[in-house]
């Protein structure tokens, strides 16, 4: 058993992990606005998916945060569901000046340009478009 562990350790020492560090800076929203950052994740694609998000005011103070399991699906479904979940809370709490910041350029393109979506996400995107009409001022931006 010890030989196997040593052999495994030697093998792991040879592994090279290529990592990239990117500086990211969160910018506060303007006064009377809130910023919603959401993200979706998939363990495999498709696979087990989750959604999370954070809402902060113009002072950077936390208003709410969430993390929810979504079952099985794709990474794109997780991104859309995270946005739907966060915007639903914003709507229920009467925040009507919202900056939505996501790390999915595809979601931003779908959302802003009303582009044709993948068939698996079309009903989700319809729900998102309907929900977005509840916000008199809503901006959607891409971030790393």
C-alpha positions in Angstrom: 0.0 0.0 0.0 2.8 2.4 0.9 4.5 1.8 -2.5 1.2 2.6 -4.3 0.8 5.9 -2.3 4.5 6.9 -3.1 4.0 6.1 -6.7 0.8 8.1 -6.8 2.5 11.0 -5.1 5.3 11.0 -7.6 2.8 10.9 -10.5 0.9 13.9 -8.9 4.1 15.9 -8.6 4.6 15.7 -12.3 1.1 17.2 -13.0 1.2 20.8 -14.1 -1.9 22.9 -13.5 -2.1 25.8 -16.0 -3.7 28.6 -14.1 -4.5 32.2 -15.0 -5.0 35.0 -12.6 -7.4 37.8 -13.6 -8.0 40.9 -11.4 -11.7 41.6 -11.0 -13.1 44.7 -9.4 -16.7 45.1 -8.3 -18.0 48.6 -9.0 -20.8 50.0 -6.9 -24.0 50.9 -8.7 -25.1 54.6 -8.8 -27.2 56.0 -6.0 -30.8 54.7 -5.9 -29.7 51.7 -7.9 -28.9 48.1 -6.9 -26.6 45.6 -8.5 -27.5 42.0 -8.9 -24.6 39.6 -9.7 -25.7 36.1 -10.6 -24.0 32.9 -11.7 -25.0 29.4 -12.8 -22.8 26.3 -12.7 -23.0 22.8 -14.1 -20.8 19.9 -12.8 -20.9 18.5 -16.3 -22.8 19.7 -19.3 -25.5 18.6 -19.0 -25.3 17.6 -15.3 -26.1 18.7 -11.8 -26.7 22.5 -11.9 -26.9 25.3 -9.3 -27.5 29.0 -9.2 -26.3 31.8 -7.0 -26.3 35.5 -6.7 -25.8 38.6 -4.6 -27.7 41.9 -4.5 -26.0 45.0 -3.1 -27.0 48.7 -2.9 -25.1 51.8 -4.0 -23.1 51.7 -0.8 -22.0 48.1 -1.5 -24.2 46.8 1.4 -25.5 43.3 1.1 -29.3 43.2 0.5 -29.7 39.5 -0.1 -27.8 36.5 -1.4 -28.9 33.1 -2.6 -27.6 29.7 -3.6 -30.1 27.1 -4.9 -29.8 23.6 -6.4 -31.6 23.3 -9.8 -31.4 19.6 -10.5 -30.2 18.4 -13.9 -29.5 20.7 -16.9 -27.0 22.6 -18.9 -24.7 25.5 -17.9 -26.8 27.9 -20.0 -29.9 26.8 -18.2 -28.2 27.4 -14.9 -27.2 30.9 -15.9 -30.7 31.8 -17.0 -32.3 30.3 -13.9 -29.8 32.2 -11.6 -30.9 35.4 -13.3 -34.6 34.6 -13.1 -34.3 33.8 -9.4 -32.4 37.0 -8.6 -34.7 39.3 -10.6 -37.8 37.6 -9.2 -36.5 38.6 -5.7 -35.7 42.1 -6.9 -39.2 42.4 -8.3 -40.8 41.1 -5.1 -38.8 43.5 -2.9 -39.7 46.4 -5.2 -36.2 47.2 -6.4 -36.9 48.8 -9.8 -33.5 50.3 -10.8 -31.4 47.2 -11.3 -28.0 46.6 -12.9 -27.7 42.9 -13.7 -24.1 41.7 -14.0 -23.4 38.2 -15.3 -20.4 36.3 -16.6 -22.3 34.8 -19.6 -21.9 36.9 -22.8 -24.5 34.5 -24.4 -27.1 35.4 -21.7 -26.4 39.1 -22.2 -26.8 38.8 -26.0 -30.1 36.8 -25.6 -31.4 39.3 -23.0 -30.5 42.6 -24.7 -30.9 41.7 -28.3 -33.8 39.2 -27.9 -31.8 36.8 -30.1 -33.0 33.3 -31.0 -32.2 31.0 -28.1 -31.4 27.3 -27.9 -34.5 25.3 -27.9 -33.8 24.1 -24.3 -33.8 27.6 -23.0 -36.5 29.2 -25.0 -39.3 29.0 -22.3 -36.8 30.3 -19.7 -35.9 33.2 -21.9 -39.5 34.0 -22.4 -40.0 34.1 -18.6 -37.0 36.3 -18.3 -38.2 38.7 -21.0 -41.6 38.9 -19.3 -40.1 39.5 -15.9 -37.8 42.2 -17.2 -40.8 44.2 -18.3 -41.6 44.7 -14.6 -38.5 46.9 -14.2 -38.7 50.5 -15.5 -34.9 50.7 -15.4 -32.9 47.5 -15.9 -29.4 47.3 -17.3 -27.7 44.0 -18.2 -23.9 43.8 -18.5 -21.2 41.2 -19.0 -18.3 40.8 -16.5 -15.6 38.3 -15.9 
